């Protein structure tokens, strides 16, 4: 079984030091929420590299900062694109979590993002709402969702476009988007410290309910894309 927990935002300049702190907090929270996937407090993390084997990575700020600075030293990264590390941790049998993202960039055409992909045994219960709430509060995105590949296919068949906001079985909307959520939306709403709202919409596998919520939110304007080129991080 797999789920993807995702957050997206527009241009937002951040230093490598600030990003390392966000990454540290993210890995700590994953260790708390997914102890089967991130055992031992997170000592099993590895950094995936495009050139060379994966390297062990301690989940502390100095190690994360060094990894980000190494990524930034590559020829294809700049303050426009941001920095995009990719990490993975293998846990108990059948459990794996990978985290990737792109932060600190100021391009008006390239979204910044954080993505958590969890693989777990069939029948395992994942704290999906808690995972998305953690990403929302740690990264302050414009929007986010919890999806799987089948749900993504359903949404795209209904007109959802890659790179544009969409609902999931759990969703997050930043404050301006949350203000556009219609009263008739069937979802449990939880305000977060960001000023945005977490929407608990549907159970895993209930694509019909997730699609209905997506269409309702799209009609309300809560899922309108940022203007292009993007001139701000959130709607």
HUWO-V366086 format. One record per residue. N is the residue number from 1. RES is the residue in three letters. D_CENTER is the distance of its C-alpha to the mean C-alpha in Angstrom with 1 decimal. Layout:
N:RES:D_CENTER
N:RES:D_CENTER
//
This chain:
1:UNK:18.0
2:UNK:14.4
3:UNK:11.2
4:UNK:7.8
5:UNK:4.9
6:UNK:2.4
7:UNK:3.3
8:UNK:6.6
9:UNK:9.9
10:UNK:13.3
11:UNK:15.7
12:UNK:15.7
13:UNK:18.0
14:UNK:17.3
15:UNK:19.5
16:UNK:18.8
17:UNK:19.9
18:UNK:17.4
19:UNK:14.5
20:UNK:16.1
21:UNK:16.3
22:UNK:12.6
23:UNK:12.0
24:UNK:15.0
25:UNK:13.8
26:UNK:10.5
27:UNK:12.7
28:UNK:15.3
29:UNK:13.2
30:UNK:12.2
31:UNK:16.0
32:UNK:16.9
33:UNK:14.9
34:UNK:15.4
35:UNK:18.9
36:UNK:19.9
37:UNK:17.1
38:UNK:17.3
39:UNK:21.1
40:UNK:23.2
41:UNK:20.9
42:UNK:18.8
43:UNK:21.7
44:UNK:20.7
45:UNK:17.9
46:UNK:18.8
47:UNK:17.7
48:UNK:17.9
49:UNK:20.1
50:UNK:21.4
51:UNK:24.9
52:UNK:26.0
53:UNK:25.0
54:UNK:22.0
55:UNK:22.8
56:UNK:22.5
57:UNK:20.4
58:UNK:21.2
59:UNK:18.4
60:UNK:20.3
61:UNK:20.1
62:UNK:23.0
63:UNK:21.7
64:UNK:18.2
65:UNK:20.0
66:UNK:22.4
67:UNK:19.7
68:UNK:18.1
69:UNK:21.6
70:UNK:22.5
71:UNK:19.7
72:UNK:20.9
73:UNK:24.4
74:UNK:23.8
75:UNK:25.6
76:UNK:22.7
77:UNK:20.6
78:UNK:21.5
79:UNK:20.6
80:UNK:20.0
81:UNK:17.2
82:UNK:15.7
83:UNK:15.1
84:UNK:12.9
85:UNK:13.4
86:UNK:12.7
87:UNK:13.5
88:UNK:14.7
89:UNK:16.6
90:UNK:19.1
91:UNK:20.3
92:UNK:22.9
93:UNK:24.2
94:UNK:21.8
95:UNK:18.7
96:UNK:16.2
97:UNK:12.7
98:UNK:11.2
99:UNK:8.6
100:UNK:8.5
101:UNK:7.7
102:UNK:10.2
103:UNK:11.4
104:UNK:14.9
105:UNK:15.9
106:UNK:18.2
107:UNK:18.8
108:UNK:19.3
109:UNK:18.5
110:UNK:15.3
111:UNK:11.9
112:UNK:9.8
113:UNK:6.2
114:UNK:3.9
115:UNK:3.8
116:UNK:5.8
117:UNK:8.9
118:UNK:11.6
119:UNK:15.2
120:UNK:17.8
121:UNK:21.4
122:UNK:22.3
123:UNK:22.9
124:UNK:20.6
125:UNK:19.0
126:UNK:15.3
127:UNK:14.2
128:UNK:11.5
129:UNK:12.0
130:UNK:12.2
131:UNK:9.0
132:UNK:7.1
133:UNK:9.9
134:UNK:9.4
135:UNK:6.0
136:UNK:7.9
137:UNK:11.0
138:UNK:10.3
139:UNK:8.6
140:UNK:10.3
141:UNK:8.3
142:UNK:10.6
143:UNK:8.9
144:UNK:6.2
145:UNK:7.3
146:UNK:8.3
147:UNK:10.5
148:UNK:12.8
149:UNK:14.9
150:UNK:17.8
151:UNK:16.0
152:UNK:14.6
153:UNK:18.2
154:UNK:19.5
155:UNK:17.6
156:UNK:18.6
157:UNK:22.1
158:UNK:22.1
159:UNK:21.3
160:UNK:17.5
161:UNK:17.1
162:UNK:14.6
163:UNK:13.0
164:UNK:13.9
165:UNK:12.4
166:UNK:12.7
167:UNK:12.9
168:UNK:12.0
169:UNK:13.8
170:UNK:11.8
171:UNK:10.6
172:UNK:10.0
173:UNK:12.3
174:UNK:13.4
175:UNK:17.2
176:UNK:18.8
177:UNK:17.0
178:UNK:17.6
179:UNK:21.3
180:UNK:21.6
181:UNK:20.6
182:UNK:24.0
183:UNK:25.9
184:UNK:26.3
185:UNK:22.7
186:UNK:22.8
187:UNK:19.9
188:UNK:19.9
189:UNK:18.8
190:UNK:17.7
191:UNK:17.8
192:UNK:15.6
193:UNK:16.9
194:UNK:15.1
195:UNK:17.5
196:UNK:14.9
197:UNK:15.0
198:UNK:13.2
199:UNK:14.8
200:UNK:15.7
201:UNK:17.1
202:UNK:18.1
203:UNK:18.7
204:UNK:17.5
205:UNK:19.8
206:UNK:20.8
207:UNK:19.8
208:UNK:22.6
209:UNK:21.3
210:UNK:17.8
211:UNK:19.5
212:UNK:21.9
213:UNK:19.3
214:UNK:17.7
215:UNK:21.2
216:UNK:22.1
217:UNK:19.3
218:UNK:19.9
219:UNK:23.6
220:UNK:23.1
221:UNK:21.4
222:UNK:18.2
223:UNK:16.3
224:UNK:18.4
225:UNK:16.9
226:UNK:17.3
227:UNK:20.8
228:UNK:21.3
229:UNK:21.7
230:UNK:19.0
231:UNK:20.8
232:UNK:18.3
233:UNK:14.7
234:UNK:14.7
235:UNK:17.1
//
